[in-house]
Every structure is written in C-alpha cells, then in structure tokens.
Amino acid sequence: MLKEWKSGETDQEAGQAAPVDRIHLGRYTLGDSVLEREILGLFVAQVPLTLETLKFATNDKDWGVAAHTLKGSGRAIGAWRIAALAQQAEKLGGIGDREACLGIIHEIEEASAEVEAYLARTFPPLSG
C-alpha cells in the first residue's frame, strides 16, 4: 500500500514537504492509486506545455490564461507550491516585467521537477 500524505507532511526520502498532497488528491480518486498515477502523469506531461506558453507569451492575455490554467490544475491535484507560483504569475498581470516573468517561470520549473521526482519515487514504473 502506498503511503498517504497529509498536508504539511514531509517526503521522508527527499527530506522536504511532499510536492503533492495525496490526501487532497485522494478525495477525487477515492484512494485509487492507479488513477492517482494517471492524473499525476497527465499533470507532469502538461506542465512543460503550459510553461512554453508562458515563456513565449506575446501578450498579457496569453500569459494570464496559461498562469490561470496552471494554478487550477495545481490546485486540483494538490500541488500547492505550483499553484501558489502560478497565482503569483497570474498576479503579475502579464508580460510587462520580463525579468519577473522569467523568475517565476524558473521557480515553476523547479517545482515541476519536484513533482516529477515525487511521481517517480511514489509510483515506480509498471512492469509490462
């Protein structure tokens, strides 16, 4: 049985707060670890596409839609750090401050890498 994470609980292997709130996610998956793996895999696959939209946004609307989308999907799976960073990106209001935009993108990339590593540790590859 996979370990369930409580909000604020640490990922013992990584020695830091778990990047995904499994209790929150479990409310939507009814504790189905196969479904959790699938949802987290979809999230990890989608984040780079959203980051590309942020990186190459040519207007405030594109920036805002991408940030809002990432905020919502992060909240949906319990990736609180990513959701908070996406909210900060959304509050920037657009692409006017390029340095701030690049900084928040970098932080989101780091948080995404943490979720990806967590996924790999928590849900080892299925043997086929």
NUBALUM-195716 format. One record per residue: x, y, z of N, C-alpha, C in turn; residue number from 1; residue in one letter. Coordinates in Angstrom, 2 decimals. Each point is the difference from the previous one (the first is absolute). Example, Ala and Ser with C-alpha at 12.3 -4.5 7.8 and 13.67 -1.06 7.14 Angstrom:
2
n.px / n.py / n.pz / ca.px / ca.py / ca.pz / c.px / c.py / c.pz / torkol / paza
13.19 / -5.69 / 7.80 / -0.89 / 1.19 / 0.00 / 0.90 / 1.20 / 0.00 / 1 / a
-0.35 / 1.05 / -0.72 / 0.82 / 1.19 / 0.06 / -0.77 / 1.09 / 0.73 / 2 / s
END
This chain:
128
n.px / n.py / n.pz / ca.px / ca.py / ca.pz / c.px / c.py / c.pz / torkol / paza
0.85 / -1.18 / 0.00 / -0.85 / 1.18 / 0.00 / 0.88 / 1.24 / 0.00 / 1 / m
-0.35 / 0.96 / -0.81 / 0.76 / 1.24 / -0.08 / -0.30 / 0.88 / 1.20 / 2 / l
1.02 / 0.73 / 0.44 / -0.16 / 0.90 / 1.12 / -0.86 / 1.17 / -0.41 / 3 / k
-0.98 / 0.33 / 0.83 / -0.81 / 1.18 / -0.26 / 0.64 / 1.18 / 0.70 / 4 / e
-0.02 / 1.15 / -0.65 / 0.61 / 1.20 / 0.53 / -1.06 / 0.91 / 0.56 / 5 / w
0.28 / 0.57 / 1.13 / -0.87 / 1.01 / 0.59 / 0.59 / 1.36 / -0.37 / 6 / k
-0.85 / 0.99 / -0.05 / 0.49 / 1.35 / -0.27 / 1.11 / 0.33 / 0.98 / 7 / s
1.10 / 0.49 / -0.52 / 1.12 / 0.38 / 0.85 / 0.92 / -1.15 / 0.39 / 8 / g
-0.38 / -1.22 / -0.33 / 0.84 / -1.15 / 0.31 / 1.23 / 0.03 / -0.91 / 9 / e
1.08 / -0.57 / 0.47 / 1.21 / 0.04 / -0.81 / 0.17 / -1.29 / -0.79 / 10 / t
0.68 / 0.15 / -1.10 / 0.41 / -1.12 / -0.83 / 1.31 / -0.48 / 0.61 / 11 / d
-0.04 / -1.08 / 0.72 / 1.15 / -0.45 / 0.77 / 1.24 / -0.22 / -0.87 / 12 / q
-0.20 / -0.54 / -1.18 / 1.14 / -0.27 / -0.88 / 0.67 / 1.29 / -0.46 / 13 / e
-0.80 / 1.02 / -0.28 / 0.55 / 1.26 / -0.48 / 0.32 / 0.96 / 1.14 / 14 / a
-0.53 / -0.27 / 1.21 / 0.26 / 0.84 / 1.15 / -0.64 / 1.37 / -0.08 / 15 / g
-1.13 / 0.10 / -0.69 / -0.68 / 1.28 / -0.15 / -1.50 / -0.24 / -0.09 / 16 / q
-0.76 / 1.06 / -0.04 / -1.45 / -0.14 / -0.12 / -0.33 / -0.73 / -1.29 / 17 / a
-0.95 / -0.91 / 0.07 / -0.42 / -0.74 / -1.19 / -0.57 / 0.98 / -1.02 / 18 / a
0.42 / -0.09 / -1.26 / -0.45 / 0.96 / -1.01 / -1.44 / -0.22 / -0.47 / 19 / p
-0.61 / -1.11 / 0.41 / -1.39 / -0.28 / -0.34 / -0.71 / -0.42 / 1.27 / 20 / v
-1.13 / 0.60 / 0.25 / -0.82 / -0.33 / 1.16 / -0.87 / -1.19 / -0.38 / 21 / d
0.44 / -1.19 / 0.40 / -0.71 / -1.22 / -0.38 / -1.36 / -0.12 / 0.67 / 22 / r
-0.17 / 0.60 / 1.15 / -1.31 / -0.02 / 0.65 / -1.00 / 0.79 / -0.86 / 23 / i
0.43 / 1.18 / -0.44 / -0.84 / 0.82 / -0.87 / -0.31 / -0.75 / -1.30 / 24 / h
1.01 / -0.52 / -0.64 / -0.20 / -0.73 / -1.26 / -0.91 / -1.20 / 0.22 / 25 / l
0.17 / -0.67 / 1.14 / -0.79 / -1.18 / 0.30 / -1.50 / 0.28 / 0.11 / 26 / g
-0.36 / 1.23 / 0.27 / -1.42 / 0.36 / 0.05 / -0.64 / -0.16 / -1.37 / 27 / r
0.78 / 0.20 / -1.03 / -0.52 / -0.09 / -1.36 / 0.18 / -1.39 / -0.60 / 28 / y
0.97 / -0.74 / 0.51 / 0.28 / -1.32 / -0.56 / -0.53 / -1.13 / 0.87 / 29 / t
-0.57 / 0.35 / 1.15 / -0.47 / -0.97 / 0.97 / 1.11 / -0.98 / 0.40 / 30 / l
1.23 / 0.53 / 0.02 / 1.15 / -0.79 / 0.43 / 0.50 / -1.00 / -1.02 / 31 / g
-0.48 / 0.08 / -1.23 / 0.41 / -0.91 / -1.07 / 1.39 / 0.41 / -0.49 / 32 / d
1.02 / -0.77 / 0.38 / 1.38 / 0.37 / -0.33 / 0.27 / -0.04 / -1.50 / 33 / s
-0.70 / -0.84 / -0.74 / 0.18 / -0.06 / -1.45 / -0.52 / 1.30 / -0.62 / 34 / v
-1.14 / 0.45 / 0.47 / -0.55 / 1.26 / -0.50 / 0.88 / 1.18 / 0.41 / 35 / l
0.53 / -0.03 / 1.23 / 0.92 / 1.05 / 0.44 / 1.22 / 0.07 / -0.90 / 36 / e
0.57 / -1.15 / -0.30 / 1.16 / -0.06 / -0.89 / -0.34 / 0.63 / -1.35 / 37 / r
-1.15 / -0.35 / -0.54 / -0.40 / 0.51 / -1.31 / -0.20 / 1.52 / 0.04 / 38 / e
-0.67 / 0.50 / 1.02 / -0.24 / 1.43 / 0.12 / 1.31 / 0.76 / 0.16 / 39 / i
0.88 / -0.50 / 0.87 / 1.29 / 0.66 / 0.21 / 0.85 / -0.06 / -1.27 / 40 / l
-0.07 / -1.10 / -0.71 / 0.73 / -0.11 / -1.27 / -0.49 / 1.00 / -1.03 / 41 / g
-1.31 / 0.19 / -0.07 / -0.56 / 0.99 / -0.92 / 0.43 / 1.41 / 0.41 / 42 / l
0.01 / 0.26 / 1.29 / 0.42 / 1.32 / 0.49 / 1.45 / 0.27 / -0.37 / 43 / f
0.86 / -0.98 / 0.27 / 1.43 / 0.16 / -0.29 / 0.23 / 0.17 / -1.50 / 44 / v
-0.79 / -0.65 / -0.81 / 0.13 / 0.14 / -1.46 / -0.50 / 1.36 / -0.49 / 45 / a
-0.99 / 0.58 / 0.70 / -0.59 / 1.25 / -0.44 / 0.80 / 1.22 / 0.43 / 46 / q
0.68 / -0.06 / 1.14 / 0.72 / 1.17 / 0.52 / 1.00 / 0.57 / -1.01 / 47 / v
0.82 / -0.81 / -0.67 / 0.95 / 0.59 / -0.96 / -0.70 / 0.77 / -1.13 / 48 / p
-1.16 / -0.47 / -0.42 / -0.74 / 0.71 / -1.05 / -0.48 / 1.35 / 0.50 / 49 / l
-0.48 / 0.03 / 1.24 / -0.46 / 1.26 / 0.58 / 1.18 / 0.94 / 0.21 / 50 / t
1.13 / -0.54 / 0.43 / 1.19 / 0.83 / 0.18 / 0.46 / 0.59 / -1.33 / 51 / l
-0.10 / -0.75 / -1.08 / 0.36 / 0.53 / -1.32 / -0.91 / 1.16 / -0.37 / 52 / e
-1.28 / -0.13 / 0.33 / -0.93 / 1.10 / -0.26 / 0.40 / 1.24 / 0.79 / 53 / t
0.38 / -0.20 / 1.26 / 0.46 / 1.14 / 0.81 / 1.27 / 0.62 / -0.58 / 54 / l
0.96 / -0.85 / -0.35 / 1.28 / 0.49 / -0.51 / -0.16 / 0.83 / -1.27 / 55 / k
-0.91 / -0.42 / -0.86 / -0.12 / 0.64 / -1.30 / -1.26 / 0.84 / -0.14 / 56 / f
-0.63 / 0.33 / 1.13 / -1.19 / 0.85 / -0.05 / 0.36 / 1.34 / -0.62 / 57 / a
-0.80 / 0.42 / -0.96 / 0.25 / 1.27 / -0.67 / -0.98 / 1.08 / 0.45 / 58 / t
-0.93 / -0.40 / 0.87 / -0.94 / 0.99 / 0.52 / -0.45 / -0.41 / 1.40 / 59 / n
-0.59 / 0.93 / 0.70 / -0.41 / -0.22 / 1.38 / -1.09 / -1.06 / 0.11 / 60 / d
-0.88 / -0.07 / -0.98 / -1.07 / -0.99 / 0.04 / 0.55 / -1.42 / -0.04 / 61 / k
0.92 / -0.28 / -0.92 / 0.59 / -1.34 / -0.08 / 0.71 / -0.36 / 1.30 / 62 / d
0.72 / 0.96 / 0.57 / 0.69 / -0.22 / 1.28 / -1.02 / -0.34 / 1.08 / 63 / w
-1.04 / 0.80 / 0.08 / -1.00 / -0.18 / 1.06 / -0.75 / -1.31 / -0.11 / 64 / g
-0.35 / -0.39 / -1.22 / -0.72 / -1.27 / -0.19 / 0.89 / -1.18 / 0.40 / 65 / v
1.26 / 0.03 / -0.40 / 0.92 / -1.09 / 0.35 / 0.21 / -0.07 / 1.50 / 66 / a
0.21 / 1.15 / 0.64 / 0.22 / 0.02 / 1.45 / -1.25 / -0.49 / 0.73 / 67 / a
-1.16 / 0.43 / -0.45 / -1.25 / -0.40 / 0.64 / -0.24 / -1.51 / -0.16 / 68 / h
0.28 / -0.51 / -1.18 / -0.14 / -1.43 / -0.26 / 0.90 / -0.82 / 0.92 / 69 / t
1.24 / 0.42 / 0.13 / 0.95 / -0.71 / 0.86 / -0.42 / 0.08 / 1.46 / 70 / l
-0.49 / 1.15 / 0.41 / -0.47 / 0.16 / 1.38 / -1.12 / -0.99 / 0.28 / 71 / k
-0.95 / -0.10 / -0.90 / -1.13 / -0.90 / 0.19 / 0.39 / -1.46 / 0.02 / 72 / g
0.86 / -0.39 / -0.91 / 0.39 / -1.41 / -0.04 / 0.88 / -0.36 / 1.20 / 73 / s
0.85 / 0.93 / 0.43 / 0.79 / -0.23 / 1.21 / -0.87 / -0.18 / 1.22 / 74 / g
-1.01 / 0.84 / 0.12 / -0.93 / -0.12 / 1.13 / -0.80 / -1.29 / -0.07 / 75 / r
-0.37 / -0.40 / -1.19 / -0.82 / -1.20 / -0.15 / 0.72 / -1.25 / 0.50 / 76 / a
1.30 / -0.08 / -0.21 / 0.73 / -1.21 / 0.42 / 0.69 / 0.16 / 1.34 / 77 / i
-0.04 / 1.20 / 0.58 / 0.67 / 0.21 / 1.28 / 1.47 / 0.34 / -0.13 / 78 / g
0.40 / 0.53 / -1.15 / 1.38 / 0.48 / -0.19 / 0.01 / 1.46 / 0.43 / 79 / a
0.00 / 0.22 / 1.32 / -0.22 / 1.33 / 0.56 / 1.10 / 1.00 / -0.39 / 80 / w
1.24 / -0.44 / -0.06 / 1.07 / 0.94 / -0.36 / -0.18 / 0.49 / -1.43 / 81 / r
-0.29 / -0.90 / -0.90 / -0.21 / 0.40 / -1.40 / -1.21 / 0.92 / -0.09 / 82 / i
-1.06 / -0.33 / 0.70 / -1.20 / 0.85 / -0.03 / 0.30 / 1.40 / 0.52 / 83 / a
0.76 / 0.08 / 1.08 / 0.35 / 1.32 / 0.58 / 0.88 / 0.80 / -0.96 / 84 / a
0.95 / -0.67 / -0.63 / 0.87 / 0.69 / -0.96 / -0.80 / 0.46 / -1.22 / 85 / l
-0.92 / -0.82 / -0.45 / -0.84 / 0.38 / -1.13 / -0.89 / 1.19 / 0.37 / 86 / a
-0.45 / 0.02 / 1.24 / -0.79 / 1.15 / 0.46 / 0.86 / 1.27 / 0.00 / 87 / q
1.26 / -0.13 / 0.42 / 0.90 / 1.16 / -0.06 / 0.18 / 0.45 / -1.45 / 88 / q
0.14 / -0.96 / -0.90 / 0.15 / 0.32 / -1.42 / -1.24 / 0.73 / -0.51 / 89 / a
-1.14 / -0.47 / 0.42 / -1.26 / 0.61 / -0.41 / -0.09 / 1.44 / 0.51 / 90 / e
0.47 / 0.23 / 1.22 / -0.05 / 1.33 / 0.60 / 0.97 / 0.98 / -0.67 / 91 / k
1.00 / -0.54 / -0.70 / 0.89 / 0.90 / -0.75 / -0.80 / 0.78 / -1.04 / 92 / l
-1.09 / -0.57 / -0.42 / -0.89 / 0.70 / -0.92 / 0.40 / -0.09 / -1.46 / 93 / g
1.13 / -0.59 / -0.28 / 0.40 / -0.13 / -1.40 / 1.50 / 0.02 / -0.16 / 94 / g
0.41 / 0.32 / -1.22 / 1.39 / -0.15 / -0.39 / 0.82 / 1.27 / 0.13 / 95 / i
-0.55 / 1.02 / 0.65 / 0.67 / 1.30 / 0.10 / 1.37 / -0.05 / 0.66 / 96 / g
0.13 / -0.76 / 1.08 / 1.26 / -0.10 / 0.72 / 0.65 / -1.34 / -0.35 / 97 / d
0.77 / 0.00 / -1.08 / 0.58 / -1.24 / -0.53 / 0.88 / -0.71 / 1.02 / 98 / r
0.75 / 0.76 / 0.79 / 0.87 / -0.62 / 1.00 / -0.82 / -0.75 / 1.05 / 99 / e
-1.08 / 0.61 / 0.46 / -0.87 / -0.66 / 0.98 / -0.65 / -1.23 / -0.62 / 100 / a
-0.39 / 0.10 / -1.26 / -0.61 / -1.13 / -0.70 / 0.97 / -1.18 / -0.09 / 101 / c
1.23 / 0.28 / -0.40 / 0.99 / -1.06 / -0.11 / 0.32 / -0.62 / 1.36 / 102 / l
0.01 / 0.82 / 1.04 / 0.26 / -0.50 / 1.34 / -1.08 / -0.96 / 0.46 / 103 / g
-1.25 / 0.35 / -0.21 / -1.10 / -0.86 / 0.43 / -0.04 / -1.28 / -0.84 / 104 / i
0.31 / 0.12 / -1.29 / 0.07 / -1.20 / -0.85 / 1.05 / -0.95 / 0.53 / 105 / i
1.15 / 0.51 / 0.38 / 1.07 / -0.83 / 0.54 / -0.47 / -0.72 / 1.28 / 106 / h
-0.68 / 0.72 / 0.87 / -0.48 / -0.61 / 1.23 / -1.04 / -1.08 / -0.28 / 107 / e
-0.86 / 0.23 / -0.97 / -0.99 / -1.01 / -0.37 / 0.69 / -1.23 / -0.57 / 108 / i
1.05 / 0.20 / -0.79 / 0.76 / -1.14 / -0.54 / 0.59 / -0.83 / 1.13 / 109 / e
0.55 / 0.66 / 1.01 / 0.56 / -0.73 / 1.15 / -1.08 / -0.78 / 0.74 / 110 / e
-1.13 / 0.64 / 0.24 / -1.10 / -0.67 / 0.70 / -0.53 / -1.17 / -0.81 / 111 / a
-0.06 / 0.16 / -1.31 / -0.44 / -1.08 / -0.88 / 0.95 / -1.19 / 0.06 / 112 / s
1.30 / 0.29 / 0.04 / 0.99 / -1.08 / 0.11 / -0.18 / -0.76 / 1.31 / 113 / a
-0.37 / 0.71 / 1.07 / -0.25 / -0.67 / 1.28 / -1.20 / -0.93 / -0.11 / 114 / e
-1.06 / 0.44 / -0.67 / -1.18 / -0.86 / -0.18 / 0.36 / -1.21 / -0.84 / 115 / v
0.78 / 0.22 / -1.05 / 0.41 / -1.12 / -0.86 / 0.85 / -1.02 / 0.75 / 116 / e
0.93 / 0.48 / 0.81 / 0.84 / -0.90 / 0.80 / -0.85 / -0.75 / 1.03 / 117 / a
-0.95 / 0.71 / 0.60 / -0.91 / -0.62 / 0.97 / -0.81 / -1.10 / -0.68 / 118 / y
-0.50 / 0.28 / -1.19 / -0.77 / -0.99 / -0.75 / 0.84 / -1.25 / -0.26 / 119 / l
1.25 / 0.19 / -0.40 / 0.89 / -1.13 / -0.27 / 0.28 / -0.82 / 1.25 / 120 / a
0.17 / 0.69 / 1.15 / 0.25 / -0.72 / 1.26 / -1.24 / -0.70 / 0.53 / 121 / r
-1.12 / 0.66 / -0.12 / -1.22 / -0.49 / 0.62 / -0.70 / -1.07 / -0.83 / 122 / t
0.10 / 0.14 / -1.29 / -0.64 / -0.94 / -0.92 / 1.06 / -0.55 / -0.95 / 123 / f
0.74 / -1.01 / 0.45 / 1.03 / -0.58 / -0.88 / -0.63 / -0.47 / -1.32 / 124 / p
0.79 / -0.04 / -1.07 / -0.53 / -0.42 / -1.30 / -0.68 / -1.37 / 0.10 / 125 / p
-1.08 / -0.12 / -0.73 / -0.70 / -1.28 / -0.06 / 0.81 / -0.97 / -0.85 / 126 / l
0.11 / -1.23 / 0.47 / 0.69 / -1.00 / -0.82 / -0.99 / -0.54 / -1.01 / 127 / s
0.46 / -0.10 / -1.22 / -0.92 / -0.37 / -1.06 / 0.30 / -1.31 / -0.52 / 128 / g
END
